[in-house]
Amino acid sequence: MRLDTKIDQVGKSAALCLKCNMCTYGEWPENYSLCPMYARNKVYTSSPGGLLYLVRAVLEKKMEVTSDLFAPAFECMNCRACDDICEIVPIPEPHVVPTEIIRLLRHELVRRGLISNEFIKQLYQGIKREVDSRKKKSEIRIPENLGNKKKRNILFVEGSHSEGQNQIHRSAIDLLRKIGLDAYVYRDDGVSGADLYDLGFIDELKIFLEEKSERINELADKNLIFIDPHSQEFVSKHWQPYVRSGKKLTCKHLSEVVLSFLRGTKGRIGDAEKITVSYHDPCILGRGLGLYEAPRRLITSLNGVTLREMNRSRRNAYCCGAGEGTRGRAFPEYSRGVAQERLEEFNKTGADRLITACPYCKDMFQKVLPARQRVRIVDLFEFVNERI
């Protein structure tokens, strides 16, 4: 979706919704329940189709835009299950998918100052003051050989991070050293803009990207390598208009890069200690970026590792509950319930550890588990780094 798309341009798309409710389920024949909102209370308003009907009611002036719309609009986890399954809503111009229409409803609420959740309200005020209230100095030591800005490969670790996320970044940097990839680690205390986009702060986002355009152009025509799929998806889709003519952004996930380096090895590699693992598909890495196989191939390339899938996997994977990191803090009880459901599914596999490839997924799962069990949740790059 273009950043200049307005809510009144998506009326035809919203009107096309058939109320079939298939946007809450996965592929036939299993038809697994996938929409966390709808799974929670089975009320149609708490579903992608229900939210599109609210948008239609607003556009047809049958409903006022009030703070009553805040909860349904912002509780959507942005898991993309509805975008993946619906083939009707995106047909007319501007070809928007359901979560983009929901994001435009959030933008309407933000624009009118109708933010009723305290966490998101504070975040909104921080953005208005041009201060990221979540900013925290990143404690990552960059090896000297990864500090040359002129290198073509750029490992993207921009943004403020929890200690758990910093651990992932340190593992990724160590992994680069082990595979011998010549790269520069791009670190900045700012943000890519993904959170602003997700929460509907579109006007603030456009100002932010204009101010960041020089840095964006410094990264053009280089190979951007991402750990966080949310940043990767946003950068690949929304930074390009701010790149000077003749330049382009090339974005890859670190799992693809590491896998390509390991393809030349004969047979499996690394530690031979036997372990059974399961893999959780992050919503944005999977349904957003279409990356399902690279992480699995990376896991199964390791000696002694057996991969055991959960019932809901790949396109049918269930959300972790983090909602791009913000829903987990804005709606903690709801998010914990979603994460708990996914962890119960993991426990049924009998696997020793759950691997994911998104920092927010790891944080969310670990919040739900007792302290002694949190070691069972590990990021893909931590796991690979441990065993090679």
C-alpha distance (Angstrom), angle and dihedral (degrees) to the residues before:
residue distance angle dihedral
M1 . . .
R2 3.81 . .
L3 3.79 114.6 .
D4 3.82 90.5 -124.4
T5 3.84 93.1 58.3
K6 3.82 111.1 122.7
I7 3.78 128.0 -149.7
D8 3.81 92.2 -118.9
Q9 3.84 88.9 61.3
V10 3.81 93.7 63.9
G11 3.79 98.8 58.0
K12 3.81 93.9 108.6
S13 3.80 91.6 51.0
A14 3.81 92.6 49.7
A15 3.82 90.7 47.0
L16 3.82 91.4 53.6
C17 3.81 92.4 64.9
L18 3.83 107.1 116.7
K19 3.81 95.4 -159.5
C20 3.81 87.0 -123.2
N21 3.81 90.9 140.0
M22 3.80 91.4 -142.9
C23 3.81 87.4 126.4
T24 3.81 88.0 77.0
Y25 3.83 94.8 56.5
G26 3.79 137.9 62.8
E27 3.77 131.5 -124.7
W28 3.79 125.2 -44.1
P29 3.02 134.6 -73.2
E30 3.82 97.2 28.8
N31 3.83 94.9 36.8
Y32 3.78 92.0 -167.9
S33 3.80 115.8 -164.6
L34 3.82 105.9 -105.5
C35 3.83 110.8 161.1
P36 3.85 106.8 91.6
M37 3.82 92.4 -158.7
Y38 3.78 94.5 53.8
A39 3.81 93.8 39.3
R40 3.80 89.2 58.0
N41 3.81 100.0 59.8
K42 3.85 109.8 -6.6
V43 3.83 92.0 -127.9
Y44 3.80 112.2 144.1
T45 3.81 93.7 -137.5
S46 3.82 86.3 61.5
S47 3.78 92.4 63.8
P48 3.82 134.7 78.7
G49 3.81 91.6 -103.3
G50 3.80 90.7 48.6
L51 3.80 91.1 52.0
L52 3.80 90.5 50.0
Y53 3.79 88.8 54.0
L54 3.81 89.2 52.6
V55 3.82 89.1 51.9
R56 3.80 90.1 48.9
A57 3.81 90.7 50.0
V58 3.82 90.0 51.6
L59 3.80 93.1 48.3
E60 3.82 92.2 47.6
K61 3.83 88.6 48.8
K62 3.79 92.7 -119.0
M63 3.79 90.2 121.9
E64 3.80 134.0 36.7
V65 3.79 121.0 -128.6
T66 3.81 102.0 -112.7
S67 3.81 136.9 151.9
D68 3.83 87.2 -93.8
L69 3.81 86.2 80.4
F70 3.79 92.2 57.1
A71 3.82 99.2 85.6
P72 3.82 97.9 48.0
A73 3.82 92.5 43.2
F74 3.79 97.9 47.1
E75 3.81 100.2 36.0
C76 3.81 90.5 68.6
M77 3.84 104.6 111.0
N78 3.82 92.9 -147.8
C79 3.81 87.5 -128.2
R80 3.84 90.6 152.1
A81 3.81 95.0 -135.6
C82 3.81 89.6 126.1
D83 3.82 92.4 47.5
D84 3.79 89.7 51.6
I85 3.81 96.8 50.0
C86 3.84 103.6 35.2
E87 3.81 115.9 88.5
I88 3.81 97.3 167.7
V89 3.82 109.4 57.4
P90 3.86 96.0 57.0
I91 3.84 94.2 54.2
P92 3.86 102.3 95.6
E93 3.81 125.8 57.7
P94 3.00 129.0 -52.0
H95 3.85 84.5 33.9
V96 3.78 96.5 -138.8
V97 3.80 123.3 172.0
P98 3.84 122.4 -136.2
T99 3.83 97.0 -95.6
E100 3.82 90.3 52.8
I101 3.80 90.3 54.2
I102 3.81 89.0 49.0
R103 3.82 88.7 50.1
L104 3.82 89.7 54.1
L105 3.81 88.9 53.4
R106 3.82 87.8 53.6
H107 3.79 88.6 50.3
E108 3.81 90.0 54.9
L109 3.80 90.2 52.7
V110 3.82 92.4 46.4
R111 3.81 91.6 46.9
R112 3.80 90.5 53.5
G113 3.80 93.9 43.5
L114 3.81 92.6 -117.1
I115 3.81 97.6 144.9
S116 3.81 110.9 139.3
N117 3.82 100.3 171.3
E118 3.82 111.7 92.0
F119 3.81 96.5 -143.4
I120 3.81 94.4 49.8
K121 3.82 90.5 41.9
Q122 3.81 90.2 55.9
L123 3.79 90.7 46.6
Y124 3.81 89.7 50.2
Q125 3.80 92.0 50.7
G126 3.79 90.0 48.5
I127 3.80 90.6 54.0
K128 3.81 91.8 48.0
R129 3.82 87.9 55.0
E130 3.82 87.6 48.7
V131 3.80 88.3 -118.8
D132 3.78 122.6 120.4
S133 3.81 100.2 -138.3
R134 3.82 89.7 -161.3
K135 3.79 93.9 56.4
K136 3.75 112.8 132.0
K137 3.76 127.8 171.3
S138 3.78 109.4 -102.4
E139 3.80 112.3 -123.5
I140 3.79 99.9 -150.9
R141 3.78 123.2 131.1
I142 3.79 110.6 -145.4
P143 3.82 115.4 -147.2
E144 3.80 112.9 -120.8
N145 3.80 93.2 -116.5
L146 3.84 90.3 57.2
G147 3.80 95.2 53.3
N148 3.81 101.6 80.7
K149 3.82 108.9 112.6
K150 3.80 92.2 -162.3
K151 3.81 93.7 69.2
R152 3.79 117.8 112.4
N153 3.82 97.3 -136.7
I154 3.81 113.1 70.9
L155 3.81 122.9 -169.2
F156 3.78 104.1 -151.2
V157 3.84 113.7 -142.2
E158 3.79 97.2 149.5
G159 3.80 118.9 151.0
S160 3.81 141.1 46.0
H161 3.78 116.0 -60.0
S162 3.77 144.8 -168.0
E163 3.79 118.7 -120.3
G164 3.81 88.7 -102.9
Q165 3.81 89.9 56.7
N166 3.80 91.0 46.8
Q167 3.81 88.4 55.4
I168 3.80 88.6 55.8
H169 3.80 91.1 49.6
R170 3.81 92.0 49.8
S171 3.82 89.6 51.3
A172 3.80 90.9 49.0
I173 3.80 91.6 50.7
D174 3.82 90.6 49.0
L175 3.81 88.9 49.1
L176 3.81 90.7 54.6
R177 3.79 88.5 54.1
K178 3.82 92.3 50.3
I179 3.79 95.8 49.8
G180 3.80 91.5 42.5
L181 3.81 97.8 -123.7
D182 3.79 111.1 167.4
A183 3.81 102.3 -134.6
Y184 3.79 146.6 143.0
V185 3.81 119.8 -128.8
Y186 3.80 108.9 -132.0
R187 3.79 109.1 -153.0
D188 3.78 126.3 173.3
D189 3.80 132.2 161.5
G190 3.79 89.2 -134.7
V191 3.80 127.1 83.6
S192 3.80 134.9 -110.6
G193 3.80 92.7 -124.4
A194 3.82 96.5 -109.8
D195 3.83 94.3 119.5
L196 3.80 92.5 49.0
Y197 3.79 90.4 51.3
D198 3.78 94.9 46.1
L199 3.82 93.5 51.0
G200 3.80 95.5 46.1
F201 3.82 99.8 -107.1
I202 3.80 88.9 138.9
D203 3.83 98.3 146.8
E204 3.81 91.7 50.8
L205 3.80 89.8 44.6
K206 3.81 93.7 57.0
I207 3.81 90.5 52.9
F208 3.80 90.1 46.4
L209 3.81 93.5 52.2
E210 3.81 92.7 46.9
E211 3.81 89.1 54.0
K212 3.81 90.3 46.9
S213 3.81 95.6 47.0
E214 3.81 95.0 104.7
R215 3.80 91.7 55.9
I216 3.80 90.2 45.0
N217 3.80 90.3 54.7
E218 3.80 91.3 49.9
L219 3.82 87.4 61.3
A220 3.80 96.6 46.1
D221 3.83 118.3 111.5
K222 3.79 90.4 22.8
N223 3.80 130.6 103.9
L224 3.80 107.5 -100.7
I225 3.81 111.9 -157.7
F226 3.80 117.7 -163.9
I227 3.80 136.2 -157.8
D228 3.82 95.1 179.1
P229 3.84 111.9 62.1
H230 3.83 91.9 -159.5
S231 3.80 91.1 61.2
Q232 3.79 91.5 42.8
E233 3.79 94.4 53.2
F234 3.79 93.5 45.5
V235 3.81 95.3 45.9
S236 3.81 93.1 46.6
K237 3.82 92.4 50.3
H238 3.80 104.8 33.2
W239 3.80 110.6 26.3
Q240 3.81 96.5 62.9
P241 3.86 95.6 78.9
Y242 3.82 87.7 59.4
V243 3.82 92.9 53.7
R244 3.80 117.9 99.1
S245 3.79 117.3 -106.2
G246 3.77 113.9 -81.5
K247 3.80 95.0 27.9
K248 3.79 129.1 94.9
L249 3.78 140.0 -171.4
T250 3.81 119.8 -119.0
C251 3.82 113.6 -162.2
K252 3.81 129.1 -173.1
H253 3.77 134.9 167.6
L254 3.80 115.9 -117.2
S255 3.82 90.7 -121.2
E256 3.82 89.6 64.4
V257 3.79 92.1 47.9
V258 3.82 95.8 48.3
L259 3.80 91.2 44.7
S260 3.81 92.0 53.7
F261 3.82 89.9 52.2
L262 3.81 92.0 50.2
R263 3.81 96.2 47.5
G264 3.78 90.4 84.6
T265 3.81 92.5 61.9
K266 3.80 118.7 96.0
G267 3.80 113.4 -120.1
R268 3.77 125.3 -25.6
I269 3.79 122.3 -23.3
G270 3.78 139.8 -149.7
D271 3.79 136.6 22.0
A272 3.81 114.3 5.2
E273 3.83 96.0 -150.2
K274 3.79 106.3 129.2
I275 3.78 118.7 -117.9
T276 3.82 136.3 159.1
V277 3.79 116.7 -140.2
S278 3.78 138.7 176.6
Y279 3.79 125.3 -147.7
H280 3.81 126.3 -136.7
D281 3.81 113.6 -153.3
P282 3.82 108.5 -136.4
C283 3.80 108.3 -132.6
I284 3.80 96.4 -125.3
L285 3.81 96.0 40.6
G286 3.80 90.3 49.8
R287 3.78 112.4 30.6
G288 3.82 93.3 18.9
L289 3.81 100.9 46.6
G290 3.82 100.5 15.9
L291 3.82 93.6 -123.6
Y292 3.79 108.1 144.4
E293 3.79 105.5 128.7
A294 3.83 105.8 43.4
P295 3.83 94.5 67.4
R296 3.82 91.2 45.6
R297 3.80 93.1 49.0
L298 3.79 89.6 48.9
I299 3.80 91.3 52.1
T300 3.80 94.6 46.4
S301 3.83 91.7 47.2
L302 3.81 88.1 70.8
N303 3.78 122.6 93.9
G304 3.79 117.0 -107.9
V305 3.82 95.3 10.1
T306 3.81 121.4 128.9
L307 3.82 117.0 -170.1
R308 3.80 116.2 -146.8
E309 3.81 115.1 -173.4
M310 3.78 126.4 -138.7
N311 3.82 116.8 -126.5
R312 3.79 91.4 -106.4
S313 3.79 107.8 52.8
R314 3.81 142.3 141.6
R315 3.84 108.7 2.8
N316 3.81 89.1 -0.5
A317 3.82 95.4 51.8
Y318 3.80 118.2 132.9
C319 3.81 121.9 -126.5
C320 3.83 122.6 -100.4
G321 3.81 92.2 -135.7
A322 3.81 97.9 -117.5
G323 3.81 94.0 109.9
E324 3.82 94.1 -152.1
G325 3.79 89.1 -41.7
T326 3.80 96.4 -67.6
R327 3.83 103.1 78.5
G328 3.80 90.2 54.3
R329 3.80 88.8 62.6
A330 3.81 98.8 34.1
F331 3.83 96.4 47.1
P332 3.83 104.1 20.6
E333 3.82 99.4 165.5
Y334 3.79 93.3 49.1
S335 3.82 92.2 45.1
R336 3.78 93.1 49.0
G337 3.80 89.8 53.0
V338 3.80 91.0 54.2
A339 3.82 91.8 47.9
Q340 3.80 91.7 47.3
E341 3.81 91.3 54.4
R342 3.78 90.7 52.4
L343 3.81 92.8 47.1
E344 3.80 90.5 51.7
E345 3.80 87.5 55.8
F346 3.81 89.7 50.0
N347 3.82 91.9 50.2
K348 3.80 89.9 56.0
T349 3.81 90.0 62.6
G350 3.81 91.2 63.5
A351 3.83 89.2 -136.6
D352 3.80 120.4 153.4
R353 3.80 97.2 -134.5
L354 3.79 139.0 18.4
I355 3.80 114.7 -136.5
T356 3.77 123.2 -161.9
A357 3.80 133.2 171.5
C358 3.81 102.4 -141.3
P359 3.83 126.1 78.3
Y360 3.82 91.7 -141.5
C361 3.81 92.6 53.7
K362 3.80 91.3 52.6
D363 3.82 92.3 48.5
M364 3.81 92.5 47.6
F365 3.80 95.8 49.5
Q366 3.79 92.3 46.3
K367 3.82 91.4 52.3
V368 3.80 90.3 59.4
L369 3.80 96.9 47.4
P370 3.82 126.7 77.0
A371 3.82 111.8 -101.6
R372 3.82 94.0 -105.4
Q373 3.83 91.9 56.5
R374 3.80 98.8 46.7
V375 3.80 92.1 92.8
R376 3.83 86.7 71.0
I377 3.82 88.7 72.4
V378 3.78 114.7 72.7
D379 3.77 137.0 165.0
L380 3.80 118.1 -116.8
F381 3.81 93.6 -115.2
E382 3.79 93.4 47.4
F383 3.80 89.4 51.8
V384 3.81 95.8 46.7
N385 3.80 91.3 44.9
E386 3.81 90.4 52.6
R387 3.81 92.9 55.5
I388 3.80 106.8 41.0
